[in-house]
Amino acid sequence: MIPALVKGIVFKIIANKLLNLRISVTEELRRENYNKLPELHALSCCLKAVCTNEAVKSIETLRTSCGGHGYLESAGFYTLYKLAVTYQTYEGDNVVLLLQTARFLLKSFERARSKKLLIRGVSYFEDFVNREGKRLTFDDTLGGILQAIQAAAAGKVESAWISIERKNKIYSIEEATNQTGIELVRAAELHCHAFLLETAIDELDLAIRSSSPALGEVF
């Protein structure tokens, strides 16, 4: 139950952050500033997909943890599951939405390769490109786990980018991209998980600093 509760809390934090970003972007659009619009679109797409997929997994995990009682209608899991699975397809099919995010990631990766300025959300591409394939030493701190997920996401984006470049020598860019769909979806999922963890860490640090020492130790 604890992992499901933690996911719910993080998803609520993310929803608030995304709403604030939307408000900020809307204000900037009135001034004809479109710089943050691609990031808002990419995050909205992957967060809808990943959060709804994770919700379904969590409900199923909780149901099975109840043994045979989890199958009873009185347990409530049937209603929850039936509702949650519909979120994976309506208001945008999750695979299609992840591919939308992947397009943004490919463009950002190309900017990183060209040494152009990146927004904060994909700035880890710069570190990945600058390392030129050198592996990082892993540590099991929250920061180390985040760095590992970001490295995996950047590596998957690079793999997809290389695949498209090779296939484009034979097929059109559209067909080459379509044939790399699985890699692109995985890259978008990893990027989203990295964003979820980074946001959770930031909020946790804020909670620790703004709490009493005793409560901060619990956090």
C-alpha positions in Angstrom: 0.0 0.0 0.0 2.8 2.4 0.9 4.2 2.6 -2.7 0.7 3.3 -4.1 0.2 6.1 -1.5 3.6 7.6 -2.4 2.8 7.6 -6.1 -0.5 9.3 -5.4 1.2 12.0 -3.4 3.8 12.6 -6.1 1.2 12.6 -8.8 -0.7 15.3 -6.9 2.5 17.4 -6.6 3.1 17.0 -10.3 -0.5 18.0 -11.1 0.0 21.2 -9.2 3.3 21.9 -10.8 1.9 21.3 -14.3 -1.0 23.6 -13.5 1.3 26.4 -12.4 3.4 25.8 -15.6 0.3 26.1 -17.7 -0.7 29.4 -16.0 2.8 30.7 -16.6 2.9 29.7 -20.2 -0.6 31.2 -20.8 0.6 34.5 -19.4 3.7 34.4 -21.7 1.6 33.5 -24.7 -0.3 36.8 -24.2 3.1 38.5 -24.7 3.8 36.3 -27.7 6.5 34.4 -25.9 6.3 30.7 -27.0 9.5 29.4 -25.5 8.0 27.2 -22.8 5.0 25.9 -24.9 6.9 22.9 -26.4 7.9 21.8 -22.9 4.4 22.1 -21.5 3.0 20.0 -24.4 5.7 17.4 -24.0 5.2 17.1 -20.2 1.4 17.1 -20.5 1.6 14.2 -22.9 4.0 11.9 -21.1 2.6 12.6 -17.6 -0.9 11.7 -18.7 0.4 8.5 -20.2 2.8 7.4 -17.4 0.6 8.4 -14.5 -2.5 6.6 -15.8 -0.3 3.5 -16.6 1.1 3.6 -13.1 -2.3 4.0 -11.6 -3.5 0.8 -13.3 -0.4 -1.1 -12.1 -0.9 0.1 -8.5 -4.6 -0.9 -8.4 -3.8 -4.4 -9.7 -1.0 -4.8 -7.2 -3.3 -3.8 -4.4 -6.0 -6.1 -5.6 -3.7 -9.1 -5.8 -2.2 -8.3 -2.4 -5.7 -8.9 -0.9 -5.8 -12.5 -2.2 -9.2 -13.8 -3.0 -10.9 -11.0 -1.2 -9.6 -8.6 -3.9 -11.9 -10.2 -6.4 -15.0 -9.3 -4.3 -17.1 -6.5 -5.6 -17.3 -5.2 -2.0 -13.5 -4.7 -2.1 -14.0 -1.9 -4.7 -11.1 -2.8 -6.9 -13.2 -3.8 -9.8 -14.8 -0.4 -10.0 -11.5 1.4 -9.6 -9.7 -0.8 -12.2 -12.6 -0.4 -14.7 -12.4 3.4 -14.4 -8.6 3.6 -14.4 -8.0 1.5 -17.6 -10.2 3.9 -19.6 -7.8 6.7 -18.8 -5.1 5.0 -20.8 -7.0 5.6 -24.0 -9.4 8.5 -23.8 -8.3 12.1 -24.1 -5.3 10.8 -26.1 -4.1 7.2 -26.4 -1.0 6.8 -24.2 1.2 5.4 -26.9 0.4 8.4 -29.2 1.0 10.8 -26.4 4.4 9.3 -25.6 5.4 9.6 -29.2 4.5 13.3 -29.0 6.9 13.7 -26.1 9.5 11.7 -28.0 9.5 14.2 -30.9 10.3 17.0 -28.4 13.1 14.9 -26.9 14.6 14.2 -30.3 14.7 17.9 -31.1 16.2 18.7 -27.7 18.9 16.0 -28.2 19.8 17.5 -31.6 20.2 20.8 -29.9 22.4 19.2 -27.3 24.6 17.7 -30.0 24.9 21.1 -31.6 25.9 22.7 -28.3 22.7 24.9 -28.3 21.0 26.1 -25.1 18.5 23.7 -23.6 15.6 24.2 -21.2 16.2 22.9 -17.6 13.9 19.9 -18.1 16.3 18.3 -20.7 19.5 19.9 -19.6 20.8 16.4 -18.6 21.2 15.8 -22.4 24.2 18.2 -22.3 26.0 16.1 -19.6 25.3 12.9 -21.6 26.6 14.3 -24.9 29.7 15.8 -23.2 30.6 12.5 -21.5 30.8 10.9 -25.0 29.7 7.5 -23.9 31.7 7.4 -20.6 29.7 5.7 -17.9 29.0 7.3 -14.5 29.8 5.6 -11.2 26.4 4.7 -9.6 25.5 5.6 -6.0 22.3 4.7 -4.3 21.4 8.1 -3.1 18.3 9.9 -4.4 20.5 12.1 -6.5 22.4 9.1 -7.8 19.2 7.3 -8.7 17.9 10.4 -10.5 21.2 10.7 -12.4 21.0 7.0 -13.5 17.4 7.4 -14.8 18.4 10.6 -16.7 21.4 8.8 -18.2 19.1 5.9 -19.2 16.6 8.3 -20.8 19.4 10.2 -22.7 20.9 6.9 -23.8 17.5 5.7 -25.1 16.9 9.0 -27.0 20.4 8.7 -28.5 19.6 5.1 -29.6 16.4 6.2 -31.2 18.1 9.1 -32.9 20.8 6.8 -34.3 18.1 4.3 -35.5 16.2 7.0 -37.3 19.4 8.4 -39.0 20.3 4.9 -40.3 16.8 4.0 -41.5 16.5 7.4 -43.1 19.1 6.3 -45.6 16.7 3.8 -47.0 13.2 5.1 -46.0 11.6 8.5 -45.7 12.0 10.3 -42.4 8.4 9.6 -41.5 8.8 5.8 -42.1 12.2 5.8 -40.4 10.5 7.4 -37.3 7.6 5.0 -37.4 10.0 2.0 -37.4 11.7 3.4 -34.3 8.4 3.8 -32.4 9.2 1.3 -29.6 12.5 3.0 -28.8 10.8 6.4 -28.8 8.1 5.3 -26.5 10.6 3.9 -24.0 12.6 7.1 -24.2 9.6 9.2 -23.4 8.6 7.0 -20.4 12.1 7.2 -19.0 12.2 11.0 -19.4 8.9 11.2 -17.6 10.1 9.0 -14.7 13.1 11.2 -14.4 10.9 14.3 -14.2 8.7 12.7 -11.6 11.6 11.8 -9.4 13.4 15.1 -9.8 10.2 17.0 -8.8 9.6 14.7 -5.9 13.2 15.2 -4.6 12.8 19.0 -4.9 9.5 19.0 -3.0 11.0 16.6 -0.4 13.9 19.0 0.1 11.5 21.9 0.4 9.4 20.0 3.0 12.5 19.2 5.1 13.7 22.8 5.1 10.3 24.2 6.0 9.5 21.7 8.8 10.7 21.3 12.3 14.0 19.3 12.7 12.0 16.3 14.1 9.6 16.2 11.2 12.3 17.0 8.7 14.1 13.9 9.9 11.0 11.8 9.2 10.8 13.3 5.7 
